Amino acid sequence: MEKQEIRTFGRRHGKKLSLRQQTLIDELLPTLKPTTGNILEIGFGAGEHVRDLARNNPTKIIIGAEPFMNGVASLLSAITDEKTNRVLDEYRGIRIWADDVRDFLRTTDSKFEQIWVLHPDPWPKARHEKRRLLNADFLNTLSKYLDQNGEIIIGTDHWEYFDWILEQIKSTNLTATIPDMEIIQTRYQHKNKAGTDAPKYLILSL
């Protein structure tokens, strides 16, 4: 019997969207659907880091995957002109997958230079551990979409989850290094629900 996939990344809605946000979802989002790209961010929250990636890599296609529609709406609002709803020049490389990233991966032949996963839900209760995204199976899946020198960059402020990921990596074909990185500023990093001193980062490579 085939193992059932845990659906931790299904499309979700929160508070009601503004009229402009709903218009962007209805009219602009379909035009930004990705097919292939150079850099992928999984679970981009409100999209602060996706925007940084686009500004710092103007010749690259940056794909952001996020199932939470309020986050998608926030990113769309931030990358467009308020009057015309047109994408600003510095963000023309952004593409958005507004659903479970695994569904996108099944459709693409991309080989990414970087795959970013910043502040994924740590699911800290023991009975919820199986819902954690960064298990060995998923990391092995991501490794198939790296180019020869590609990297998976992970950041979390939940240190138990960090240690758990290190254990998962032992069951993959990836090599882990712990870099000395500046803190990447995002909304979830500022929330720091784990109450730790600073995020920890991992870089995984083939």
C-alpha positions as CSV (number, residue, x, y, z in Angstrom):
1,M,0.0,0.0,0.0
2,E,1.4,3.4,-1.0
3,K,2.3,5.6,1.9
4,Q,0.0,8.6,2.2
5,E,1.7,11.9,2.0
6,I,1.2,14.3,4.9
7,R,-0.4,17.4,3.6
8,T,1.3,20.1,5.7
9,F,1.2,22.6,2.9
10,G,-2.4,22.8,1.6
11,R,-3.8,26.1,0.5
12,R,-5.1,28.1,3.4
13,H,-6.9,31.4,4.0
14,G,-6.8,33.7,6.9
15,K,-8.4,37.2,7.4
16,K,-10.4,38.7,4.6
17,L,-8.4,40.2,1.8
18,S,-8.7,43.9,0.8
19,L,-10.3,44.6,-2.6
20,R,-6.9,45.4,-4.1
21,Q,-5.4,42.2,-2.8
22,Q,-8.3,40.1,-4.1
23,T,-8.0,41.8,-7.5
24,L,-4.3,40.9,-7.5
25,I,-5.1,37.3,-6.6
26,D,-7.7,37.0,-9.3
27,E,-5.9,38.9,-12.2
28,L,-2.2,39.0,-11.6
29,L,-1.4,35.8,-9.7
30,P,-2.3,33.5,-12.7
31,T,0.2,35.4,-14.9
32,L,3.0,34.7,-12.4
33,K,2.6,30.9,-12.3
34,P,6.0,29.4,-12.5
35,T,7.3,26.6,-14.8
36,T,11.0,26.8,-14.2
37,G,13.4,29.0,-12.3
38,N,16.8,29.5,-10.7
39,I,16.1,30.1,-7.0
40,L,13.2,28.7,-4.9
41,E,11.9,29.8,-1.6
42,I,9.5,27.5,0.2
43,G,7.0,29.0,2.6
44,F,7.9,32.6,2.1
45,G,5.4,34.1,4.6
46,A,4.8,37.7,3.6
47,G,7.6,37.6,1.0
48,E,10.2,39.8,2.5
49,H,13.1,37.5,1.6
50,V,11.7,36.7,-1.9
51,R,11.8,40.4,-2.6
52,D,15.4,40.6,-1.4
53,L,16.3,37.7,-3.6
54,A,14.8,39.4,-6.6
55,R,16.6,42.6,-6.0
56,N,19.9,40.9,-5.4
57,N,19.6,38.6,-8.4
58,P,18.0,40.7,-11.2
59,T,18.8,38.2,-14.0
60,K,17.4,35.2,-12.2
61,I,13.9,33.8,-11.9
62,I,12.9,33.6,-8.3
63,I,10.1,31.2,-7.4
64,G,8.2,31.7,-4.1
65,A,5.9,28.8,-2.9
66,E,3.4,29.7,-0.2
67,P,0.0,28.1,0.4
68,F,-1.2,30.8,2.8
69,M,-3.2,33.2,0.6
70,N,-2.8,36.2,2.9
71,G,1.0,35.8,2.5
72,V,0.6,35.6,-1.2
73,A,-1.6,38.7,-1.2
74,S,1.0,40.6,0.9
75,L,3.8,39.7,-1.6
76,L,1.6,40.7,-4.6
77,S,0.8,44.0,-2.9
78,A,4.5,44.7,-2.2
79,I,5.8,44.0,-5.7
80,T,3.2,46.1,-7.6
81,D,2.4,49.7,-8.2
82,E,-0.5,50.8,-6.1
83,K,-2.2,52.7,-8.9
84,T,-1.7,50.4,-11.8
85,N,-1.2,47.0,-10.1
86,R,1.7,46.4,-12.5
87,V,4.8,44.5,-11.3
88,L,7.6,46.9,-10.4
89,D,10.7,46.5,-12.5
90,E,12.9,45.2,-9.7
91,Y,10.5,42.4,-9.1
92,R,9.9,41.2,-12.6
93,G,11.8,38.0,-11.9
94,I,9.4,36.8,-9.3
95,R,7.0,33.9,-9.9
96,I,4.6,32.6,-7.3
97,W,3.2,29.1,-6.6
98,A,0.3,29.6,-4.3
99,D,-0.1,26.0,-3.1
100,D,1.8,23.0,-1.9
101,V,5.4,23.2,-3.3
102,R,5.5,19.5,-3.8
103,D,2.8,19.9,-6.5
104,F,5.0,22.4,-8.3
105,L,8.1,20.1,-8.1
106,R,6.2,17.3,-9.8
107,T,5.6,19.6,-12.8
108,T,9.1,21.2,-13.3
109,D,12.4,20.2,-14.6
110,S,14.2,23.1,-12.8
111,K,17.6,22.6,-11.3
112,F,18.0,25.3,-8.6
113,E,21.1,27.2,-7.5
114,Q,19.4,27.8,-4.2
115,I,16.4,26.4,-2.3
116,W,15.5,28.5,0.8
117,V,13.4,27.2,3.7
118,L,13.2,29.9,6.4
119,H,11.4,29.4,9.7
120,P,9.2,26.4,8.8
121,D,6.6,25.4,11.3
122,P,8.5,23.4,14.0
123,W,5.4,21.5,15.2
124,P,7.0,21.3,18.7
125,K,4.6,18.8,20.2
126,A,5.8,15.2,20.0
127,R,2.5,14.0,18.6
128,H,2.8,16.4,15.7
129,E,6.4,15.6,14.7
130,K,5.2,13.7,11.6
131,R,3.9,17.0,10.2
132,R,7.4,18.5,10.1
133,L,8.2,19.4,6.5
134,L,12.0,18.9,6.6
135,N,12.1,15.2,7.1
136,A,14.6,12.9,5.3
137,D,12.1,12.0,2.5
138,F,11.4,15.7,1.7
139,L,15.1,16.6,1.8
140,N,15.9,13.8,-0.5
141,T,13.2,15.1,-2.9
142,L,14.6,18.6,-2.8
143,S,18.1,17.3,-3.5
144,K,16.9,16.1,-6.9
145,Y,16.1,19.6,-7.9
146,L,19.6,21.1,-7.1
147,D,22.0,21.9,-9.8
148,Q,25.6,20.5,-9.5
149,N,26.7,23.2,-7.0
150,G,23.3,24.0,-5.6
151,E,22.4,24.6,-1.9
152,I,19.5,24.2,0.4
153,I,19.6,26.9,3.0
154,I,17.5,26.4,6.1
155,G,16.9,28.8,9.0
156,T,15.0,28.2,12.2
157,D,14.8,29.8,15.7
158,H,13.6,26.5,17.2
159,W,16.7,24.8,18.3
160,E,15.2,21.4,19.0
161,Y,13.9,21.4,15.4
162,F,17.3,22.4,14.2
163,D,18.8,19.3,15.9
164,W,16.0,17.1,14.6
165,I,16.8,18.3,11.0
166,L,20.5,17.4,11.6
167,E,19.4,13.8,12.5
168,Q,17.2,13.7,9.4
169,I,20.1,14.7,7.2
170,K,21.9,11.5,8.2
171,S,19.3,9.6,6.1
172,T,19.9,11.6,3.0
173,N,22.5,12.0,0.3
174,L,23.2,15.6,1.5
175,T,26.1,17.1,3.3
176,A,25.4,19.7,6.0
177,T,27.5,22.7,7.1
178,I,26.6,25.3,9.8
179,P,27.5,28.7,8.3
180,D,28.3,31.9,10.1
181,M,25.5,34.0,8.5
182,E,23.9,37.3,9.3
183,I,20.4,37.1,10.6
184,I,17.9,37.1,7.6
185,Q,15.2,39.6,8.5
186,T,11.6,38.3,8.0
187,R,8.3,38.7,9.8
188,Y,8.6,35.2,11.3
189,Q,12.2,35.8,12.4
190,H,11.0,38.9,14.3
191,K,8.2,37.0,16.0
192,N,10.7,34.4,17.3
193,K,8.0,32.3,18.8
194,A,10.6,29.9,20.2
195,G,12.2,32.8,22.3
196,T,15.8,31.9,21.3
197,D,18.7,34.3,21.0
198,A,19.0,34.1,17.2
199,P,18.1,31.8,14.3
200,K,20.4,28.9,13.4
201,Y,21.2,28.2,9.7
202,L,22.1,25.1,7.8
203,I,23.5,24.8,4.2
204,L,23.0,21.5,2.6
205,S,24.7,20.4,-0.6
206,L,25.2,17.3,-2.7
